[in-house]
């Protein structure tokens, strides 16, 4: 490992930060994938599948927010926007 840190604790912090960054990226990727699958269901116009994918995406977004990978208000905003899209699809289906 090639770092500028000289102090042992600073070297450890660099390692810890790298691990946390990797975990955070993984969580965000899972969340983005769930949202993308929901968007695909919306585009296809499949209300039943979209509802199922919405529940899953909402769960993933909440999990990511709970681990502080994204801010809780950002999570609420994302869920709200997804719910709005689902509601528009439901109204179009009627």
C-alpha positions as CSV (number, residue, x, y, z in Angstrom):
1,X,0.0,0.0,0.0
2,X,1.5,3.3,-1.1
3,X,0.2,6.1,1.1
4,X,1.4,9.4,2.4
5,X,0.5,8.6,6.0
6,X,3.4,8.0,8.4
7,X,1.5,7.4,11.6
8,X,0.2,3.9,12.3
9,X,-3.4,5.0,13.2
10,X,-3.6,7.1,10.0
11,X,-2.5,4.1,7.9
12,X,-5.3,2.0,9.6
13,X,-7.9,4.8,8.9
14,X,-7.0,4.6,5.2
15,X,-7.7,0.9,5.2
16,X,-10.9,1.3,7.1
17,X,-12.1,4.1,4.8
18,X,-11.3,2.0,1.8
19,X,-13.5,-0.9,3.2
20,X,-16.3,1.4,4.0
21,X,-16.2,3.0,0.6
22,X,-16.4,-0.4,-1.0
23,X,-19.4,-1.4,1.1
24,X,-21.1,1.8,0.4
25,X,-20.6,1.4,-3.4
26,X,-22.0,-2.1,-3.2
27,X,-25.1,-0.9,-1.3
28,X,-25.7,1.9,-3.7
29,X,-25.3,-0.4,-6.7
30,X,-27.9,-2.8,-5.3
31,X,-30.3,0.2,-4.8
32,X,-29.7,1.5,-8.3
33,X,-30.3,-2.0,-9.8
34,X,-33.6,-2.3,-7.9
35,X,-34.7,1.1,-9.1
36,X,-33.7,0.3,-12.7
37,X,-35.8,-2.9,-12.6
38,X,-38.8,-0.9,-11.3
39,X,-38.3,1.6,-14.1
40,X,-38.2,-1.3,-16.7
41,X,-41.5,-2.6,-15.3
42,X,-43.1,0.9,-15.5
43,X,-41.9,1.2,-19.1
44,X,-43.3,-2.1,-20.0
45,X,-46.6,-1.0,-18.5
46,X,-46.9,-4.1,-16.2
47,X,-48.7,-2.9,-13.2
48,X,-48.5,-6.1,-11.1
49,X,-44.7,-6.5,-11.7
50,X,-44.2,-2.7,-11.1
51,X,-45.9,-2.9,-7.8
52,X,-43.7,-5.9,-6.8
53,X,-40.6,-4.1,-7.9
54,X,-41.6,-0.9,-6.1
55,X,-41.8,-2.8,-2.8
56,X,-38.4,-4.3,-3.4
57,X,-36.8,-1.0,-4.5
58,X,-38.4,0.8,-1.5
59,X,-36.9,-1.8,0.8
60,X,-33.4,-1.5,-0.7
61,X,-33.5,2.3,-0.6
62,X,-34.5,2.2,3.1
63,X,-31.7,-0.3,3.9
64,X,-29.1,1.9,2.2
65,X,-30.4,5.0,4.1
66,X,-30.3,3.1,7.4
67,X,-26.6,2.4,6.9
68,X,-26.0,6.1,6.1
69,X,-24.8,5.4,2.6
70,X,-27.3,8.0,1.4
71,X,-29.0,10.7,3.4
72,X,-32.5,9.8,4.8
73,X,-34.1,12.7,3.0
74,X,-32.6,11.6,-0.3
75,X,-34.0,8.2,0.3
76,X,-37.4,9.6,1.0
77,X,-37.3,11.7,-2.1
78,X,-36.3,8.7,-4.2
79,X,-39.2,6.6,-2.8
80,X,-41.6,9.4,-3.3
81,X,-40.7,9.8,-6.9
82,X,-41.0,6.1,-7.5
83,X,-44.4,6.0,-5.8
84,X,-45.5,8.9,-8.1
85,X,-44.6,6.9,-11.2
86,X,-46.4,3.9,-9.9
87,X,-49.5,6.0,-9.1
88,X,-49.4,7.4,-12.7
89,X,-49.3,3.9,-14.1
90,X,-52.2,2.9,-11.9
91,X,-54.3,5.8,-13.1
92,X,-53.4,5.1,-16.7
93,X,-54.5,1.5,-16.3
94,X,-58.0,2.5,-15.1
